[in-house]
Each structure stands twice: as structure tokens, then as C-alpha cells.
Amino acid sequence: MPITKSAKKELRKSVKRCIRNKKIKDNLKNLIKKSRKAIEHKEAQSKNLVEQTIKILDKAAQKGVIKKNIRDRKKSRLQLKFNKAQKVK
């Protein structure tokens, strides 16, 4: 347990950050799953989901929740999957 006043405050801040980051990551994972499913089932809303997922990925990287290389890799793989599905149609 923290003893000093500043250490107590830092603990409170880290707990808040952890909760915020977890919400962002969970939302991101769910969006990626939905996007992949929509692409696989060739749904009409897949383009909107992919765009929304890319937007959320950029915001998460900007806030430091995920690293930029992770963002780039996930965006690339999602876009490749989407483009491949579009060619098959």
C-alpha cells in the first residue's frame, strides 16, 4: 500500500487509467471480431464496420492504449481481408 500522499494519488490515477484502457481495448476487440465476421459472411455493413474499426484503432494508438505498430498491423490485415472479400464478389 502507498504511504505518501503523492503515491496514493498515483495509485488512484493508475486505477482510473487501467479501467479506461480496458474499456477501449474491449471495444476494439469486439469491433475487430464483428468486422471479420461481417467480411466472412459478406454482409452489406462490412465496409462501415471496417471504417469504424480503423477509426477506433487510430484513436487507441493516439491515446497510447496500443502501440503504433500494432495499430498498423491490425489495420493492414483487416483491410487485406476486406479487399480480398470484395474481389471474390
Disulfide bonds with the S-S distance in Angstrom:
none
